[in-house]
């Protein structure tokens, strides 16, 4: 340290301050994202029966799909690790400086219903619109009523071609949305320019119980 010139010392202090700010920003982003799991790309299980291409995941981990405003649709049976995988990709996005929100779909819709009732829905939607990546988890656990459909449409419309969404959907799309025209409109916006990943194999929860 004593051998450093004044300019070198100043440069070192600036670099240290920059690193500290970056670390604090990442930590803040991880807290604000509210991930369901403490997951990371390095923790993903690539067992052959799961049908996950590691090279594909590595490309997703670069988060170019977010920069290009593309969606990622993750499908699979219950317990195959969709939420964990979404959390891992979201975590990686935070590390790269993107703003991420991880939300249980039903809770988010209910929150926006309350906001609609007290006149704050525009503010709440604006918060969502500021995100680079919105992760909708447990999509379709509860059927959508007419108000829920309109709120979902508002979310997707605001994010369409502007931000990226990770969907964790189910197969019975039309039955859950409950309105064929609305279902087509929402699906068209989600599927356009979307990457798709289907998780296969038995439930990981069952495997853990057996172990």
Secondary structure as the mmCIF struct_conf table of DSSP 4:
data_model
#
loop_
_struct_conf.conf_type_id
_struct_conf.id
_struct_conf.beg_label_comp_id
_struct_conf.beg_label_asym_id
_struct_conf.beg_label_seq_id
_struct_conf.end_label_comp_id
_struct_conf.end_label_asym_id
_struct_conf.end_label_seq_id
TURN_TY1_P TURN_TY1_P1 UNK A 2 UNK A 3
BEND BEND1 UNK A 4 UNK A 4
HELX_RH_AL_P HELX_RH_AL_P1 UNK A 6 UNK A 33
TURN_TY1_P TURN_TY1_P2 UNK A 34 UNK A 34
BEND BEND2 UNK A 36 UNK A 37
HELX_RH_3T_P HELX_RH_3T_P1 UNK A 41 UNK A 43
HELX_RH_3T_P HELX_RH_3T_P2 UNK A 48 UNK A 50
HELX_RH_AL_P HELX_RH_AL_P2 UNK A 54 UNK A 61
TURN_TY1_P TURN_TY1_P3 UNK A 62 UNK A 63
HELX_RH_AL_P HELX_RH_AL_P3 UNK A 64 UNK A 67
TURN_TY1_P TURN_TY1_P4 UNK A 68 UNK A 69
STRN STRN1 UNK A 71 UNK A 76
BEND BEND3 UNK A 77 UNK A 77
TURN_TY1_P TURN_TY1_P5 UNK A 78 UNK A 79
BEND BEND4 UNK A 80 UNK A 81
HELX_RH_AL_P HELX_RH_AL_P4 UNK A 82 UNK A 95
TURN_TY1_P TURN_TY1_P6 UNK A 96 UNK A 97
STRN STRN2 UNK A 100 UNK A 104
HELX_RH_AL_P HELX_RH_AL_P5 UNK A 105 UNK A 117
TURN_TY1_P TURN_TY1_P7 UNK A 118 UNK A 119
HELX_RH_AL_P HELX_RH_AL_P6 UNK A 121 UNK A 129
TURN_TY1_P TURN_TY1_P8 UNK A 130 UNK A 130
BEND BEND5 UNK A 132 UNK A 132
STRN STRN3 UNK A 133 UNK A 137
BEND BEND6 UNK A 138 UNK A 138
TURN_TY1_P TURN_TY1_P9 UNK A 139 UNK A 140
BEND BEND7 UNK A 141 UNK A 142
HELX_RH_AL_P HELX_RH_AL_P7 UNK A 146 UNK A 159
TURN_TY1_P TURN_TY1_P10 UNK A 160 UNK A 162
BEND BEND8 UNK A 163 UNK A 163
STRN STRN4 UNK A 164 UNK A 167
BEND BEND9 UNK A 171 UNK A 171
HELX_RH_AL_P HELX_RH_AL_P8 UNK A 173 UNK A 177
HELX_RH_AL_P HELX_RH_AL_P9 UNK A 180 UNK A 191
TURN_TY1_P TURN_TY1_P11 UNK A 192 UNK A 193
STRN STRN5 UNK A 194 UNK A 199
BEND BEND10 UNK A 201 UNK A 202
HELX_RH_AL_P HELX_RH_AL_P10 UNK A 204 UNK A 210
#
